[in-house]
Every structure is written in C-alpha cells, then in structure tokens.
C-alpha cells in the first residue's frame, strides 16, 4: 500500500470497536437476526418519540417562562 511505517493510525472510534466486537461473535440464525433487528427498530422508534416529546415539552415550558417574565405592554 505504500504507507510509511512512521505513520501512526488514528485512534479507534466507538463505532469501529463495536464493529470489531461483532466480527468476533458467532452469526445468529437468519430468523433470530431479523427478530432482533425488528425489536431494536421498535425500541429505537419509541425512544425517539419519548425524546421528541420531552424536547417539545421543554421548549413549551421555556416559551411560557419567557412570556411570563416580560412586563405587560404599557397602555397609551
């Protein structure tokens, strides 16, 4: 490949470590892989929904707090 031996490779990323660990595991039967994949997908979508709801609730609370902190407009 022509790389110099003096080049130090970059550190492993968390994703790369995970991929390497997966390589060492025995392969599950196809049906089990599909079942686990679908279960993970369901969990992930539920987690995203909860996170989105919490984010939106926090934004609403922040908006209401700002509105309450502003003085009322003066009558002319």
PyMOL Python script that loads the backbone (N, CA, C, O; Angstrom):
from pymol import cmd

cmd.read_pdbstr("""\
ATOM      1  N   UNK A   1       0.813  -1.198   0.000  1.00  0.00           N
ATOM      2  CA  UNK A   1       0.000   0.000   0.000  1.00  0.00           C
ATOM      3  C   UNK A   1       0.850   1.253   0.000  1.00  0.00           C
ATOM      4  O   UNK A   1       0.349   2.340  -0.288  1.00  0.00           O
ATOM      5  N   UNK A   2       2.105   1.123   0.312  1.00  0.00           N
ATOM      6  CA  UNK A   2       2.990   2.255   0.204  1.00  0.00           C
ATOM      7  C   UNK A   2       2.977   3.192   1.398  1.00  0.00           C
ATOM      8  O   UNK A   2       3.550   4.278   1.319  1.00  0.00           O
ATOM      9  N   UNK A   3       2.333   2.806   2.520  1.00  0.00           N
ATOM     10  CA  UNK A   3       2.319   3.672   3.698  1.00  0.00           C
ATOM     11  C   UNK A   3       3.661   3.585   4.420  1.00  0.00           C
ATOM     12  O   UNK A   3       4.266   2.518   4.528  1.00  0.00           O
ATOM     13  N   UNK A   4       4.088   4.699   4.893  1.00  0.00           N
ATOM     14  CA  UNK A   4       5.322   4.725   5.660  1.00  0.00           C
ATOM     15  C   UNK A   4       5.087   4.084   7.023  1.00  0.00           C
ATOM     16  O   UNK A   4       4.008   4.224   7.599  1.00  0.00           O
ATOM     17  N   UNK A   5       6.077   3.394   7.532  1.00  0.00           N
ATOM     18  CA  UNK A   5       5.938   2.766   8.846  1.00  0.00           C
ATOM     19  C   UNK A   5       5.913   3.804   9.962  1.00  0.00           C
ATOM     20  O   UNK A   5       5.578   3.468  11.098  1.00  0.00           O
ATOM     21  N   UNK A   6       6.257   5.049   9.672  1.00  0.00           N
ATOM     22  CA  UNK A   6       6.263   6.082  10.701  1.00  0.00           C
ATOM     23  C   UNK A   6       4.876   6.688  10.921  1.00  0.00           C
ATOM     24  O   UNK A   6       4.689   7.475  11.849  1.00  0.00           O
ATOM     25  N   UNK A   7       3.899   6.330  10.076  1.00  0.00           N
ATOM     26  CA  UNK A   7       2.542   6.866  10.243  1.00  0.00           C
ATOM     27  C   UNK A   7       1.855   6.115  11.376  1.00  0.00           C
ATOM     28  O   UNK A   7       1.804   4.885  11.376  1.00  0.00           O
ATOM     29  N   UNK A   8       1.335   6.857  12.329  1.00  0.00           N
ATOM     30  CA  UNK A   8       0.595   6.266  13.446  1.00  0.00           C
ATOM     31  C   UNK A   8      -0.889   6.365  13.108  1.00  0.00           C
ATOM     32  O   UNK A   8      -1.388   7.465  12.869  1.00  0.00           O
ATOM     33  N   UNK A   9      -1.605   5.239  13.083  1.00  0.00           N
ATOM     34  CA  UNK A   9      -3.029   5.306  12.742  1.00  0.00           C
ATOM     35  C   UNK A   9      -3.819   6.066  13.793  1.00  0.00           C
ATOM     36  O   UNK A   9      -3.412   6.163  14.951  1.00  0.00           O
ATOM     37  N   UNK A  10      -4.951   6.602  13.372  1.00  0.00           N
ATOM     38  CA  UNK A  10      -5.837   7.323  14.285  1.00  0.00           C
ATOM     39  C   UNK A  10      -6.393   6.362  15.324  1.00  0.00           C
ATOM     40  O   UNK A  10      -6.372   5.145  15.137  1.00  0.00           O
ATOM     41  N   UNK A  11      -6.888   6.920  16.417  1.00  0.00           N
ATOM     42  CA  UNK A  11      -7.492   6.095  17.476  1.00  0.00           C
ATOM     43  C   UNK A  11      -8.755   5.414  16.960  1.00  0.00           C
ATOM     44  O   UNK A  11      -9.390   5.874  16.011  1.00  0.00           O
ATOM     45  N   UNK A  12      -9.098   4.312  17.607  1.00  0.00           N
ATOM     46  CA  UNK A  12     -10.338   3.621  17.281  1.00  0.00           C
ATOM     47  C   UNK A  12     -11.526   4.495  17.684  1.00  0.00           C
ATOM     48  O   UNK A  12     -11.494   5.167  18.715  1.00  0.00           O
ATOM     49  N   UNK A  13     -12.567   4.477  16.862  1.00  0.00           N
ATOM     50  CA  UNK A  13     -13.813   5.138  17.234  1.00  0.00           C
ATOM     51  C   UNK A  13     -14.693   4.108  17.938  1.00  0.00           C
ATOM     52  O   UNK A  13     -14.454   2.905  17.831  1.00  0.00           O
ATOM     53  N   UNK A  14     -15.700   4.579  18.652  1.00  0.00           N
ATOM     54  CA  UNK A  14     -16.627   3.666  19.334  1.00  0.00           C
ATOM     55  C   UNK A  14     -17.320   2.773  18.304  1.00  0.00           C
ATOM     56  O   UNK A  14     -17.521   1.583  18.546  1.00  0.00           O
ATOM     57  N   UNK A  15     -17.682   3.345  17.164  1.00  0.00           N
ATOM     58  CA  UNK A  15     -18.358   2.566  16.128  1.00  0.00           C
ATOM     59  C   UNK A  15     -17.439   1.470  15.589  1.00  0.00           C
ATOM     60  O   UNK A  15     -17.883   0.341  15.377  1.00  0.00           O
ATOM     61  N   UNK A  16     -16.161   1.793  15.365  1.00  0.00           N
ATOM     62  CA  UNK A  16     -15.221   0.806  14.852  1.00  0.00           C
ATOM     63  C   UNK A  16     -14.998  -0.319  15.862  1.00  0.00           C
ATOM     64  O   UNK A  16     -14.904  -1.485  15.479  1.00  0.00           O
ATOM     65  N   UNK A  17     -14.914   0.020  17.141  1.00  0.00           N
ATOM     66  CA  UNK A  17     -14.754  -1.006  18.182  1.00  0.00           C
ATOM     67  C   UNK A  17     -15.969  -1.926  18.191  1.00  0.00           C
ATOM     68  O   UNK A  17     -15.825  -3.144  18.291  1.00  0.00           O
ATOM     69  N   UNK A  18     -17.154  -1.352  18.087  1.00  0.00           N
ATOM     70  CA  UNK A  18     -18.379  -2.153  18.054  1.00  0.00           C
ATOM     71  C   UNK A  18     -18.361  -3.113  16.869  1.00  0.00           C
ATOM     72  O   UNK A  18     -18.707  -4.286  17.010  1.00  0.00           O
ATOM     73  N   UNK A  19     -17.958  -2.613  15.700  1.00  0.00           N
ATOM     74  CA  UNK A  19     -17.903  -3.461  14.505  1.00  0.00           C
ATOM     75  C   UNK A  19     -16.912  -4.610  14.698  1.00  0.00           C
ATOM     76  O   UNK A  19     -17.180  -5.737  14.282  1.00  0.00           O
ATOM     77  N   UNK A  20     -15.782  -4.330  15.320  1.00  0.00           N
ATOM     78  CA  UNK A  20     -14.791  -5.376  15.547  1.00  0.00           C
ATOM     79  C   UNK A  20     -15.313  -6.424  16.530  1.00  0.00           C
ATOM     80  O   UNK A  20     -15.055  -7.615  16.357  1.00  0.00           O
ATOM     81  N   UNK A  21     -16.037  -5.995  17.551  1.00  0.00           N
ATOM     82  CA  UNK A  21     -16.612  -6.942  18.508  1.00  0.00           C
ATOM     83  C   UNK A  21     -17.657  -7.821  17.835  1.00  0.00           C
ATOM     84  O   UNK A  21     -17.745  -9.015  18.124  1.00  0.00           O
ATOM     85  N   UNK A  22     -18.440  -7.245  16.949  1.00  0.00           N
ATOM     86  CA  UNK A  22     -19.465  -8.014  16.232  1.00  0.00           C
ATOM     87  C   UNK A  22     -18.814  -9.090  15.373  1.00  0.00           C
ATOM     88  O   UNK A  22     -19.342 -10.194  15.248  1.00  0.00           O
ATOM     89  N   UNK A  23     -17.665  -8.767  14.780  1.00  0.00           N
ATOM     90  CA  UNK A  23     -16.962  -9.756  13.948  1.00  0.00           C
ATOM     91  C   UNK A  23     -16.589 -11.000  14.738  1.00  0.00           C
ATOM     92  O   UNK A  23     -16.537 -12.094  14.176  1.00  0.00           O
ATOM     93  N   UNK A  24     -16.329 -10.854  16.030  1.00  0.00           N
ATOM     94  CA  UNK A  24     -15.922 -11.981  16.849  1.00  0.00           C
ATOM     95  C   UNK A  24     -17.075 -12.840  17.345  1.00  0.00           C
ATOM     96  O   UNK A  24     -16.850 -13.927  17.877  1.00  0.00           O
ATOM     97  N   UNK A  25     -18.292 -12.375  17.180  1.00  0.00           N
ATOM     98  CA  UNK A  25     -19.442 -13.130  17.671  1.00  0.00           C
ATOM     99  C   UNK A  25     -19.918 -14.121  16.615  1.00  0.00           C
ATOM    100  O   UNK A  25     -19.832 -13.850  15.417  1.00  0.00           O
ATOM    101  N   UNK A  26     -20.423 -15.276  17.064  1.00  0.00           N
ATOM    102  CA  UNK A  26     -20.968 -16.223  16.087  1.00  0.00           C
ATOM    103  C   UNK A  26     -22.231 -15.636  15.448  1.00  0.00           C
ATOM    104  O   UNK A  26     -22.983 -14.901  16.089  1.00  0.00           O
ATOM    105  N   UNK A  27     -22.443 -15.967  14.204  1.00  0.00           N
ATOM    106  CA  UNK A  27     -23.591 -15.457  13.465  1.00  0.00           C
ATOM    107  C   UNK A  27     -24.863 -16.160  13.919  1.00  0.00           C
ATOM    108  O   UNK A  27     -24.916 -17.389  13.965  1.00  0.00           O
ATOM    109  N   UNK A  28     -25.878 -15.387  14.251  1.00  0.00           N
ATOM    110  CA  UNK A  28     -27.162 -15.957  14.661  1.00  0.00           C
ATOM    111  C   UNK A  28     -27.911 -16.468  13.433  1.00  0.00           C
ATOM    112  O   UNK A  28     -27.643 -16.029  12.314  1.00  0.00           O
ATOM    113  N   UNK A  29     -28.845 -17.390  13.635  1.00  0.00           N
ATOM    114  CA  UNK A  29     -29.680 -17.829  12.513  1.00  0.00           C
ATOM    115  C   UNK A  29     -30.444 -16.638  11.930  1.00  0.00           C
ATOM    116  O   UNK A  29     -30.731 -15.669  12.633  1.00  0.00           O
ATOM    117  N   UNK A  30     -30.765 -16.721  10.658  1.00  0.00           N
ATOM    118  CA  UNK A  30     -31.407 -15.606   9.945  1.00  0.00           C
ATOM    119  C   UNK A  30     -32.659 -15.097  10.674  1.00  0.00           C
ATOM    120  O   UNK A  30     -32.821 -13.891  10.864  1.00  0.00           O
ATOM    121  N   UNK A  31     -33.532 -16.008  11.076  1.00  0.00           N
ATOM    122  CA  UNK A  31     -34.781 -15.609  11.736  1.00  0.00           C
ATOM    123  C   UNK A  31     -34.534 -14.823  13.017  1.00  0.00           C
ATOM    124  O   UNK A  31     -35.234 -13.853  13.308  1.00  0.00           O
ATOM    125  N   UNK A  32     -33.530 -15.254  13.778  1.00  0.00           N
ATOM    126  CA  UNK A  32     -33.197 -14.573  15.037  1.00  0.00           C
ATOM    127  C   UNK A  32     -32.629 -13.185  14.757  1.00  0.00           C
ATOM    128  O   UNK A  32     -32.947 -12.231  15.467  1.00  0.00           O
ATOM    129  N   UNK A  33     -31.786 -13.065  13.723  1.00  0.00           N
ATOM    130  CA  UNK A  33     -31.239 -11.751  13.364  1.00  0.00           C
ATOM    131  C   UNK A  33     -32.355 -10.796  12.967  1.00  0.00           C
ATOM    132  O   UNK A  33     -32.346  -9.629  13.359  1.00  0.00           O
ATOM    133  N   UNK A  34     -33.310 -11.284  12.193  1.00  0.00           N
ATOM    134  CA  UNK A  34     -34.435 -10.453  11.763  1.00  0.00           C
ATOM    135  C   UNK A  34     -35.265 -10.039  12.975  1.00  0.00           C
ATOM    136  O   UNK A  34     -35.633  -8.872  13.110  1.00  0.00           O
ATOM    137  N   UNK A  35     -35.560 -11.004  13.861  1.00  0.00           N
ATOM    138  CA  UNK A  35     -36.364 -10.701  15.050  1.00  0.00           C
ATOM    139  C   UNK A  35     -35.684  -9.639  15.907  1.00  0.00           C
ATOM    140  O   UNK A  35     -36.328  -8.685  16.341  1.00  0.00           O
ATOM    141  N   UNK A  36     -34.378  -9.803  16.152  1.00  0.00           N
ATOM    142  CA  UNK A  36     -33.646  -8.822  16.964  1.00  0.00           C
ATOM    143  C   UNK A  36     -33.588  -7.462  16.275  1.00  0.00           C
ATOM    144  O   UNK A  36     -33.708  -6.422  16.923  1.00  0.00           O
ATOM    145  N   UNK A  37     -33.406  -7.480  14.968  1.00  0.00           N
ATOM    146  CA  UNK A  37     -33.372  -6.218  14.219  1.00  0.00           C
ATOM    147  C   UNK A  37     -34.693  -5.478  14.312  1.00  0.00           C
ATOM    148  O   UNK A  37     -34.714  -4.262  14.501  1.00  0.00           O
ATOM    149  N   UNK A  38     -35.787  -6.196  14.183  1.00  0.00           N
ATOM    150  CA  UNK A  38     -37.111  -5.567  14.282  1.00  0.00           C
ATOM    151  C   UNK A  38     -37.381  -5.081  15.700  1.00  0.00           C
ATOM    152  O   UNK A  38     -37.957  -4.009  15.890  1.00  0.00           O
ATOM    153  N   UNK A  39     -36.967  -5.870  16.707  1.00  0.00           N
ATOM    154  CA  UNK A  39     -37.158  -5.453  18.097  1.00  0.00           C
ATOM    155  C   UNK A  39     -36.352  -4.191  18.390  1.00  0.00           C
ATOM    156  O   UNK A  39     -36.847  -3.274  19.045  1.00  0.00           O
ATOM    157  N   UNK A  40     -35.108  -4.144  17.903  1.00  0.00           N
ATOM    158  CA  UNK A  40     -34.285  -2.950  18.113  1.00  0.00           C
ATOM    159  C   UNK A  40     -34.904  -1.748  17.419  1.00  0.00           C
ATOM    160  O   UNK A  40     -34.936  -0.655  17.985  1.00  0.00           O
ATOM    161  N   UNK A  41     -35.395  -1.937  16.202  1.00  0.00           N
ATOM    162  CA  UNK A  41     -36.008  -0.843  15.454  1.00  0.00           C
ATOM    163  C   UNK A  41     -37.225  -0.294  16.204  1.00  0.00           C
ATOM    164  O   UNK A  41     -37.422   0.920  16.266  1.00  0.00           O
ATOM    165  N   UNK A  42     -38.029  -1.179  16.766  1.00  0.00           N
ATOM    166  CA  UNK A  42     -39.208  -0.747  17.529  1.00  0.00           C
ATOM    167  C   UNK A  42     -38.773   0.043  18.760  1.00  0.00           C
ATOM    168  O   UNK A  42     -39.325   1.106  19.047  1.00  0.00           O
ATOM    169  N   UNK A  43     -37.769  -0.485  19.496  1.00  0.00           N
ATOM    170  CA  UNK A  43     -37.270   0.222  20.676  1.00  0.00           C
ATOM    171  C   UNK A  43     -36.749   1.601  20.294  1.00  0.00           C
ATOM    172  O   UNK A  43     -37.031   2.585  20.978  1.00  0.00           O
ATOM    173  N   UNK A  44     -35.991   1.675  19.208  1.00  0.00           N
ATOM    174  CA  UNK A  44     -35.378   2.941  18.790  1.00  0.00           C
ATOM    175  C   UNK A  44     -36.435   3.975  18.430  1.00  0.00           C
ATOM    176  O   UNK A  44     -36.316   5.143  18.800  1.00  0.00           O
ATOM    177  N   UNK A  45     -37.480   3.544  17.702  1.00  0.00           N
ATOM    178  CA  UNK A  45     -38.532   4.488  17.321  1.00  0.00           C
ATOM    179  C   UNK A  45     -39.290   4.979  18.546  1.00  0.00           C
ATOM    180  O   UNK A  45     -39.654   6.153  18.615  1.00  0.00           O
ATOM    181  N   UNK A  46     -39.535   4.092  19.521  1.00  0.00           N
ATOM    182  CA  UNK A  46     -40.196   4.506  20.769  1.00  0.00           C
ATOM    183  C   UNK A  46     -39.314   5.495  21.524  1.00  0.00           C
ATOM    184  O   UNK A  46     -39.807   6.500  22.034  1.00  0.00           O
ATOM    185  N   UNK A  47     -38.018   5.218  21.598  1.00  0.00           N
ATOM    186  CA  UNK A  47     -37.088   6.107  22.297  1.00  0.00           C
ATOM    187  C   UNK A  47     -37.053   7.485  21.634  1.00  0.00           C
ATOM    188  O   UNK A  47     -37.030   8.504  22.323  1.00  0.00           O
ATOM    189  N   UNK A  48     -37.048   7.519  20.303  1.00  0.00           N
ATOM    190  CA  UNK A  48     -37.048   8.798  19.593  1.00  0.00           C
ATOM    191  C   UNK A  48     -38.322   9.584  19.878  1.00  0.00           C
ATOM    192  O   UNK A  48     -38.278  10.806  20.016  1.00  0.00           O
ATOM    193  N   UNK A  49     -39.463   8.889  19.969  1.00  0.00           N
ATOM    194  CA  UNK A  49     -40.729   9.560  20.264  1.00  0.00           C
ATOM    195  C   UNK A  49     -40.692  10.190  21.646  1.00  0.00           C
ATOM    196  O   UNK A  49     -41.104  11.336  21.822  1.00  0.00           O
ATOM    197  N   UNK A  50     -40.196   9.437  22.635  1.00  0.00           N
ATOM    198  CA  UNK A  50     -40.096   9.960  24.003  1.00  0.00           C
ATOM    199  C   UNK A  50     -39.158  11.164  24.030  1.00  0.00           C
ATOM    200  O   UNK A  50     -39.472  12.179  24.652  1.00  0.00           O
ATOM    201  N   UNK A  51     -38.018  11.060  23.366  1.00  0.00           N
ATOM    202  CA  UNK A  51     -37.057  12.164  23.345  1.00  0.00           C
ATOM    203  C   UNK A  51     -37.663  13.396  22.691  1.00  0.00           C
ATOM    204  O   UNK A  51     -37.493  14.507  23.192  1.00  0.00           O
ATOM    205  N   UNK A  52     -38.369  13.215  21.579  1.00  0.00           N
ATOM    206  CA  UNK A  52     -39.013  14.339  20.895  1.00  0.00           C
ATOM    207  C   UNK A  52     -40.056  14.997  21.794  1.00  0.00           C
ATOM    208  O   UNK A  52     -40.124  16.224  21.872  1.00  0.00           O
ATOM    209  N   UNK A  53     -40.872  14.180  22.477  1.00  0.00           N
ATOM    210  CA  UNK A  53     -41.895  14.729  23.367  1.00  0.00           C
ATOM    211  C   UNK A  53     -41.268  15.531  24.504  1.00  0.00           C
ATOM    212  O   UNK A  53     -41.760  16.605  24.848  1.00  0.00           O
ATOM    213  N   UNK A  54     -40.187  15.019  25.089  1.00  0.00           N
ATOM    214  CA  UNK A  54     -39.510  15.745  26.169  1.00  0.00           C
ATOM    215  C   UNK A  54     -38.930  17.060  25.650  1.00  0.00           C
ATOM    216  O   UNK A  54     -39.008  18.089  26.321  1.00  0.00           O
ATOM    217  N   UNK A  55     -38.354  17.017  24.463  1.00  0.00           N
ATOM    218  CA  UNK A  55     -37.774  18.229  23.875  1.00  0.00           C
ATOM    219  C   UNK A  55     -38.857  19.274  23.637  1.00  0.00           C
ATOM    220  O   UNK A  55     -38.676  20.445  23.970  1.00  0.00           O
ATOM    221  N   UNK A  56     -39.979  18.856  23.063  1.00  0.00           N
ATOM    222  CA  UNK A  56     -41.065  19.799  22.790  1.00  0.00           C
ATOM    223  C   UNK A  56     -41.652  20.363  24.082  1.00  0.00           C
ATOM    224  O   UNK A  56     -41.978  21.548  24.154  1.00  0.00           O
ATOM    225  N   UNK A  57     -41.787  19.510  25.107  1.00  0.00           N
ATOM    226  CA  UNK A  57     -42.308  19.983  26.391  1.00  0.00           C
ATOM    227  C   UNK A  57     -41.370  21.019  27.000  1.00  0.00           C
ATOM    228  O   UNK A  57     -41.821  22.037  27.524  1.00  0.00           O
ATOM    229  N   UNK A  58     -40.064  20.759  26.933  1.00  0.00           N
ATOM    230  CA  UNK A  58     -39.077  21.696  27.468  1.00  0.00           C
ATOM    231  C   UNK A  58     -39.136  23.027  26.719  1.00  0.00           C
ATOM    232  O   UNK A  58     -39.020  24.091  27.327  1.00  0.00           O
ATOM    233  N   UNK A  59     -39.315  22.966  25.401  1.00  0.00           N
ATOM    234  CA  UNK A  59     -39.430  24.207  24.620  1.00  0.00           C
ATOM    235  C   UNK A  59     -40.676  24.996  25.018  1.00  0.00           C
ATOM    236  O   UNK A  59     -40.628  26.221  25.125  1.00  0.00           O
ATOM    237  N   UNK A  60     -41.807  24.288  25.241  1.00  0.00           N
ATOM    238  CA  UNK A  60     -43.043  24.976  25.642  1.00  0.00           C
ATOM    239  C   UNK A  60     -42.873  25.649  26.999  1.00  0.00           C
ATOM    240  O   UNK A  60     -43.281  26.797  27.178  1.00  0.00           O
ATOM    241  N   UNK A  61     -42.275  24.945  27.953  1.00  0.00           N
ATOM    242  CA  UNK A  61     -42.073  25.498  29.291  1.00  0.00           C
ATOM    243  C   UNK A  61     -41.184  26.727  29.213  1.00  0.00           C
ATOM    244  O   UNK A  61     -41.451  27.735  29.867  1.00  0.00           O
ATOM    245  N   UNK A  62     -40.130  26.645  28.418  1.00  0.00           N
ATOM    246  CA  UNK A  62     -39.217  27.775  28.261  1.00  0.00           C
ATOM    247  C   UNK A  62     -39.933  28.978  27.641  1.00  0.00           C
ATOM    248  O   UNK A  62     -39.724  30.112  28.070  1.00  0.00           O
ATOM    249  N   UNK A  63     -40.774  28.734  26.636  1.00  0.00           N
ATOM    250  CA  UNK A  63     -41.510  29.814  25.979  1.00  0.00           C
ATOM    251  C   UNK A  63     -42.489  30.471  26.940  1.00  0.00           C
ATOM    252  O   UNK A  63     -42.601  31.697  26.968  1.00  0.00           O
ATOM    253  N   UNK A  64     -43.198  29.670  27.728  1.00  0.00           N
ATOM    254  CA  UNK A  64     -44.158  30.215  28.704  1.00  0.00           C
ATOM    255  C   UNK A  64     -43.415  31.017  29.768  1.00  0.00           C
ATOM    256  O   UNK A  64     -43.885  32.081  30.171  1.00  0.00           O
ATOM    257  N   UNK A  65     -42.275  30.531  30.225  1.00  0.00           N
ATOM    258  CA  UNK A  65     -41.500  31.239  31.247  1.00  0.00           C
ATOM    259  C   UNK A  65     -41.011  32.579  30.718  1.00  0.00           C
ATOM    260  O   UNK A  65     -41.028  33.570  31.447  1.00  0.00           O
ATOM    261  N   UNK A  66     -40.576  32.626  29.460  1.00  0.00           N
ATOM    262  CA  UNK A  66     -40.136  33.898  28.876  1.00  0.00           C
ATOM    263  C   UNK A  66     -41.290  34.878  28.764  1.00  0.00           C
ATOM    264  O   UNK A  66     -41.134  36.065  29.048  1.00  0.00           O
ATOM    265  N   UNK A  67     -42.451  34.381  28.349  1.00  0.00           N
ATOM    266  CA  UNK A  67     -43.616  35.254  28.197  1.00  0.00           C
ATOM    267  C   UNK A  67     -44.043  35.806  29.554  1.00  0.00           C
ATOM    268  O   UNK A  67     -44.443  36.966  29.651  1.00  0.00           O
ATOM    269  N   UNK A  68     -43.962  34.996  30.593  1.00  0.00           N
ATOM    270  CA  UNK A  68     -44.362  35.446  31.923  1.00  0.00           C
ATOM    271  C   UNK A  68     -43.356  36.449  32.486  1.00  0.00           C
ATOM    272  O   UNK A  68     -43.725  37.301  33.294  1.00  0.00           O
ATOM    273  N   UNK A  69     -42.113  36.359  32.079  1.00  0.00           N
ATOM    274  CA  UNK A  69     -41.078  37.247  32.604  1.00  0.00           C
ATOM    275  C   UNK A  69     -41.115  38.629  31.948  1.00  0.00           C
ATOM    276  O   UNK A  69     -40.573  39.585  32.503  1.00  0.00           O
ATOM    277  N   UNK A  70     -41.738  38.747  30.790  1.00  0.00           N
ATOM    278  CA  UNK A  70     -41.791  40.039  30.107  1.00  0.00           C
ATOM    279  C   UNK A  70     -42.856  40.919  30.758  1.00  0.00           C
ATOM    280  O   UNK A  70     -43.942  40.444  31.092  1.00  0.00           O
ATOM    281  N   UNK A  71     -42.543  42.201  30.937  1.00  0.00           N
ATOM    282  CA  UNK A  71     -43.548  43.101  31.522  1.00  0.00           C
ATOM    283  C   UNK A  71     -44.685  43.315  30.519  1.00  0.00           C
ATOM    284  O   UNK A  71     -44.473  43.262  29.308  1.00  0.00           O
ATOM    285  N   UNK A  72     -45.892  43.558  31.036  1.00  0.00           N
ATOM    286  CA  UNK A  72     -47.017  43.795  30.113  1.00  0.00           C
ATOM    287  C   UNK A  72     -46.806  45.118  29.370  1.00  0.00           C
ATOM    288  O   UNK A  72     -46.163  46.030  29.889  1.00  0.00           O
ATOM    289  N   UNK A  73     -47.345  45.215  28.162  1.00  0.00           N
ATOM    290  CA  UNK A  73     -47.190  46.445  27.394  1.00  0.00           C
ATOM    291  C   UNK A  73     -47.905  47.613  28.098  1.00  0.00           C
ATOM    292  O   UNK A  73     -48.951  47.433  28.720  1.00  0.00           O
ATOM    293  N   UNK A  74     -47.317  48.808  27.985  1.00  0.00           N
ATOM    294  CA  UNK A  74     -47.928  49.991  28.603  1.00  0.00           C
ATOM    295  C   UNK A  74     -49.102  50.495  27.783  1.00  0.00           C
ATOM    296  O   UNK A  74     -49.052  50.523  26.553  1.00  0.00           O
ATOM    297  N   UNK A  75     -50.135  50.884  28.464  1.00  0.00           N
ATOM    298  CA  UNK A  75     -51.291  51.456  27.769  1.00  0.00           C
ATOM    299  C   UNK A  75     -51.001  52.926  27.461  1.00  0.00           C
ATOM    300  O   UNK A  75     -50.493  53.647  28.320  1.00  0.00           O
ATOM    301  N   UNK A  76     -51.312  53.366  26.271  1.00  0.00           N
ATOM    302  CA  UNK A  76     -51.035  54.754  25.889  1.00  0.00           C
ATOM    303  C   UNK A  76     -52.240  55.609  26.115  1.00  0.00           C
ATOM    304  O   UNK A  76     -52.202  56.811  25.852  1.00  0.00           O
TER     305      UNK A  76
END
""", "prot")
cmd.dss("prot")
cmd.show_as("cartoon", "prot")
cmd.util.cbc("prot")
cmd.orient("prot")
